[in-house]
Amino acid sequence: MKLRSALLASAMLALPLAAANAQPVTGLYVGGGVGVNFLQSESFNLAIPHASATGQLKSYVGPAGVIDLGWGFGNGFRAEIEGDYLENKFKTPCGAVAACGGTEQKAGAMVNALYDFVGLVPVVQPYLGVGVGYQQVFDDNTYVGGLFHAPNNNRGSFAYQAIVGLGFPIASVPGLALTAEYRFMGLAGNRSYPANVNVGAGTVAGTLTSTNDFNHSILIGVRYNFGVAPPPPAPMPVADMGAKTFLVFFDWDKYNLTARSEGIVKEAADYSTHTSYTRIDVDGNTDTSGTPAYNQGLSERRARTVAAELVRDGVPQNVISMHAYGDTKLLVPTGPGVREPQNRRVEIVFH
């Protein structure tokens, strides 16, 4: 039972936090991320007149980066344009040959459509996306030792991608969120470019065709949504308009009413005749000049005096609730043994 109650309390506490932080992206936003790119092994076909060869180029993990500009529709859907950069160096050795090398770089633009799952889990905002666009591929000095060498070449290709991400809104900066993403990008079709093919003691012109180009990127970034208003400040405590307090002060070590204090009690009694209330608290207090035990008794005598005066002034006795606090509720904080006039009081509080 205790565990279930604790889980329920945790869930109730989490709900306001989720509502405060995981809001739909609305309006203009910018974002970006950096990380690493894994280039799958690329298959190639090398062709010269009357001959051909096939193989694969493997690569090292390389850098990746994106920047994007988008618009949130306020219902979880977003659309954005993206610029990206990916780079990978080819490994050596590759396959059965002794040496391989070169660098492949990609730079392009994509148009993405995304959907944020707002409120699915507290605080974190998962999202999915797809995109299409164009990538320019730059190959720098690609070679397979003993087989071919391709000098610098570039070619373009239609590209497509899928995006899986998490947003982590920063409560202290409205509109700002950290992001973590996985992206898969593929290039459509085959890409061919010239290569120098080793034949015997010399080389002949040939054609190198890459048949698959798939990238897996992991990115950490930020996103900023413009125009997000800061959360409203916590509401100030609102005084109970039905509660009113009258303060009746006493001379030192006294509990009898002066002419002035009798007038205040009369004001309180008159107030009771033209207002709605459920009860009247009469709270007796003292300063710290006596012992705690003595002060407790003195505060009780003061409360009884005021309550009796209220009854004489026409207040029904059954609506009065008396309390004696001694020197435990000081209006003006002081040390022990201090004669403070404002602490020698009875509070008449209407509820």
C-alpha positions in Angstrom: 0.0 0.0 0.0 2.8 2.4 0.9 4.6 1.7 -2.4 1.5 2.2 -4.4 0.8 5.5 -2.7 4.4 6.6 -3.3 4.2 5.8 -7.0 0.9 7.7 -7.3 2.4 10.7 -5.5 5.4 10.6 -7.8 3.2 10.5 -10.9 1.1 13.4 -9.7 4.3 15.4 -9.1 5.6 14.6 -12.5 2.5 15.7 -14.4 2.9 19.5 -13.8 6.6 19.2 -14.7 5.8 17.5 -18.0 3.2 20.1 -18.8 5.6 22.9 -18.1 8.5 21.7 -20.0 7.3 19.4 -22.8 5.2 21.9 -24.9 4.7 21.6 -28.7 7.1 23.6 -30.8 5.2 26.6 -32.1 6.5 29.0 -34.7 10.0 29.6 -35.9 12.9 27.6 -34.5 16.6 27.0 -35.3 18.7 24.0 -34.3 21.9 22.2 -34.9 23.9 19.2 -33.8 27.3 17.6 -34.1 28.3 14.0 -33.7 29.7 10.9 -35.5 28.8 9.2 -38.8 29.1 5.5 -39.6 29.4 4.8 -43.3 28.4 1.3 -44.3 30.7 -0.7 -46.5 30.4 0.6 -50.1 30.2 -1.9 -52.9 32.0 -0.9 -56.1 32.2 -2.1 -59.6 35.3 -1.4 -61.7 34.9 -1.6 -65.4 37.4 -1.4 -68.4 36.8 -2.6 -71.9 36.3 -6.4 -71.8 36.9 -6.7 -68.1 35.4 -5.8 -64.7 36.0 -6.3 -61.0 33.9 -5.9 -57.8 34.8 -5.2 -54.2 33.9 -3.2 -51.1 35.4 -0.2 -49.4 35.2 0.0 -45.6 35.5 3.2 -43.7 36.4 4.7 -40.3 33.9 6.5 -38.1 33.9 10.2 -39.1 32.4 13.6 -38.0 28.9 14.7 -38.8 27.1 18.0 -38.4 23.7 19.5 -39.2 22.0 22.9 -39.0 18.3 23.4 -39.5 15.6 26.1 -39.7 12.0 25.1 -39.1 8.5 25.9 -38.2 6.4 24.2 -35.5 2.6 24.1 -36.0 1.8 23.9 -32.3 0.2 20.4 -32.7 3.3 18.3 -32.6 4.1 18.6 -36.4 7.2 20.4 -37.6 8.7 21.2 -41.0 12.3 22.2 -41.5 15.1 22.7 -44.0 18.5 21.3 -43.2 22.1 21.6 -44.2 24.5 18.8 -43.4 28.0 17.6 -43.6 29.4 14.0 -43.3 32.9 12.8 -43.7 34.6 9.3 -43.6 38.0 8.0 -44.5 38.4 4.6 -46.1 40.1 1.9 -44.2 43.3 0.0 -45.1 43.5 -2.9 -45.6 40.2 -3.6 -47.3 39.2 -7.1 -48.3 42.0 -9.2 -49.7 44.2 -6.3 -50.9 47.0 -4.7 -49.0 46.1 -1.0 -49.0 43.1 1.2 -49.5 42.6 4.9 -48.9 40.8 8.1 -49.7 38.1 10.2 -48.2 34.4 10.6 -48.9 32.6 13.8 -47.9 29.0 14.7 -48.3 27.3 18.1 -48.1 23.7 18.8 -49.0 20.3 20.1 -48.1 17.3 18.2 -46.9 13.6 19.0 -46.3 12.3 17.2 -43.2 8.8 16.6 -41.7 8.8 15.7 -38.0 6.3 14.8 -35.3 6.9 15.5 -31.6 5.1 13.1 -29.1 4.2 15.8 -26.6 3.2 14.5 -23.2 4.1 10.9 -24.0 6.6 10.8 -21.2 7.4 13.4 -18.5 10.0 16.1 -19.3 11.5 14.3 -22.4 9.9 14.9 -25.8 10.5 12.0 -28.3 10.1 12.7 -32.0 10.3 11.0 -35.4 11.0 12.4 -38.8 11.6 11.7 -42.5 13.3 13.8 -45.1 14.3 14.1 -48.8 16.9 16.2 -50.5 20.1 16.3 -52.4 23.6 15.4 -51.4 26.8 16.3 -53.2 29.4 13.6 -52.7 33.2 14.4 -52.9 35.7 11.6 -53.2 39.3 12.6 -52.6 42.1 10.3 -53.9 40.2 7.0 -53.5 42.3 4.0 -54.3 42.7 0.2 -53.9 46.3 -0.8 -54.1 47.2 -2.8 -57.2 43.7 -2.3 -58.6 42.7 1.3 -59.3 43.2 4.9 -58.3 40.4 7.5 -58.6 41.6 11.2 -58.4 39.3 13.8 -57.0 35.7 13.6 -58.2 32.3 14.7 -57.1 28.8 13.8 -58.1 25.3 14.5 -56.8 22.5 12.3 -55.8 18.9 12.3 -54.5 18.9 11.4 -50.8 16.4 10.3 -48.2 16.6 9.9 -44.4 14.8 8.9 -41.3 15.2 10.6 -37.9 14.6 9.3 -34.3 15.2 11.9 -31.6 14.7 13.1 -28.0 14.2 16.7 -26.9 15.1 17.8 -23.4 13.5 21.2 -22.8 15.4 23.5 -20.5 12.9 25.0 -18.0 15.2 27.9 -17.0 15.4 29.1 -20.7 12.0 29.0 -22.3 12.2 27.8 -25.9 15.6 26.1 -25.5 16.0 22.3 -25.7 18.8 19.9 -25.9 18.5 17.2 -28.6 19.8 13.7 -29.1 19.3 12.0 -32.5 19.9 9.0 -34.6 19.7 9.6 -38.4 19.8 7.1 -41.3 20.6 8.6 -44.7 20.6 6.8 -48.0 21.7 7.9 -51.5 19.6 6.7 -54.4 20.9 5.1 -57.5 24.5 4.4 -58.6 27.3 6.9 -58.9 29.9 6.5 -61.5 33.2 8.3 -62.1 36.5 7.8 -63.9 39.3 5.8 -62.4 42.8 4.8 -63.5 42.9 1.0 -63.5 46.1 -1.0 -63.2 46.6 -3.4 -66.1 50.0 -5.1 -66.2 52.7 -2.6 -66.0 50.5 0.4 -66.9 47.1 1.9 -66.4 44.0 2.3 -68.5 41.0 4.5 -68.2 38.1 2.8 -66.5 34.8 3.6 -64.7 34.2 3.1 -61.0 30.6 2.7 -59.9 29.5 2.9 -56.3 26.3 0.9 -55.8 25.3 1.6 -52.2 25.9 4.5 -49.9 24.2 4.4 -46.4 25.0 6.5 -43.4 24.2 6.2 -39.7 24.7 9.4 -37.7 24.4 10.0 -33.9 24.1 13.7 -33.0 23.9 15.8 -29.9 22.6 19.3 -30.4 20.4 22.2 -29.3 17.1 23.7 -30.6 15.7 27.2 -29.9 12.1 28.0 -30.5 11.7 31.8 -30.9 8.8 33.7 -29.3 8.2 31.3 -26.5 6.9 33.3 -23.5 8.4 32.5 -20.1 6.1 30.6 -17.8 4.0 32.9 -15.6 5.4 33.6 -12.2 4.0 31.6 -9.3 0.9 33.3 -8.1 1.3 35.4 -5.0 -0.6 34.1 -2.0 -4.0 35.8 -2.0 -5.2 37.0 1.3 -8.5 35.5 2.4 -10.8 38.5 1.8 -13.2 36.9 4.4 -10.6 37.1 7.1 -9.9 40.3 9.1 -7.7 40.8 12.1 -8.1 43.2 15.0 -5.1 43.7 17.3 -5.8 44.5 21.0 -2.6 45.5 22.9 -1.9 45.3 26.7 0.3 47.0 29.2 3.2 45.0 30.5 2.1 42.1 32.8 -1.5 43.2 32.5 -4.6 41.5 31.1 -7.2 44.2 31.7 -8.5 46.4 28.9 -7.7 50.1 28.5 -10.1 52.5 27.1 -8.3 52.3 23.7 -8.4 48.5 23.7 -12.1 48.4 24.7 -12.7 50.6 21.6 -10.9 48.1 19.4 -12.9 45.2 20.7 -16.1 47.2 20.1 -15.0 47.8 16.5 -14.5 44.0 16.1 -18.0 43.4 17.5 -19.5 46.0 15.2 -17.7 44.4 12.2 -19.2 41.0 13.0 -22.7 42.5 12.5 -22.2 43.3 8.8 -19.9 40.6 7.5 -20.2 36.8 6.9 -17.9 34.5 8.8 -17.8 31.0 10.2 -15.8 31.6 13.4 -13.8 34.2 15.3 -10.4 33.2 16.7 -9.3 35.1 19.9 -5.5 34.4 20.2 -3.7 35.5 23.3 0.1 36.4 23.2 2.8 37.8 25.4 6.3 39.2 25.1 9.4 37.2 26.4 9.9 39.0 29.7 8.4 36.2 31.8 9.0 32.5 32.1 7.3 30.3 29.4 4.9 28.9 32.0 3.9 32.3 33.3 3.5 33.7 29.8 1.3 30.9 28.8 -1.1 31.7 31.7 -1.0 35.4 31.0 -1.8 34.9 27.3 -4.8 32.8 28.3 -6.1 35.4 30.7 -5.8 38.1 28.0 -7.7 35.9 25.5 -10.5 35.3 28.1 -10.8 39.0 28.8 -11.2 39.9 25.1 -13.6 37.1 24.5 -15.8 38.2 27.4 -15.8 41.8 26.1 -16.9 40.6 22.7 -19.8 38.7 24.2 -20.8 41.8 26.1 -20.7 43.7 22.9 -23.1 41.3 21.3 -21.0 38.6 19.6 -22.5 35.1 20.1 -20.3 33.1 22.4 -20.6 29.9 20.3 -18.7 31.5 17.4 -15.6 32.4 19.5 -12.6 30.0 19.6 -9.9 31.0 22.2 -6.2 30.1 21.9 -3.3 30.9 24.2 0.2 31.0 22.6 2.3 32.5 25.4 5.5 33.9 23.9 5.6 31.4 20.9 4.1 33.7 18.3 6.0 36.9 18.4 4.8 39.8 16.2 8.3 41.4 16.6 11.1 38.7 17.0 13.1 39.3 20.1 15.4 37.5 22.4 14.4 36.2 25.9 13.5 38.7 28.6 12.5 41.5 26.3 9.6 43.8 27.0 8.2 44.4 23.5 4.8 46.2 23.5 3.6 44.8 20.1 4.0 41.2 21.4 1.7 41.9 24.3 -1.5 41.4 22.3 -4.7 39.5 21.5 -5.5 38.9 17.9 -9.2 38.8 16.9 -9.4 37.0 13.6 -12.5 36.5 11.5 -12.7 33.4 9.3 
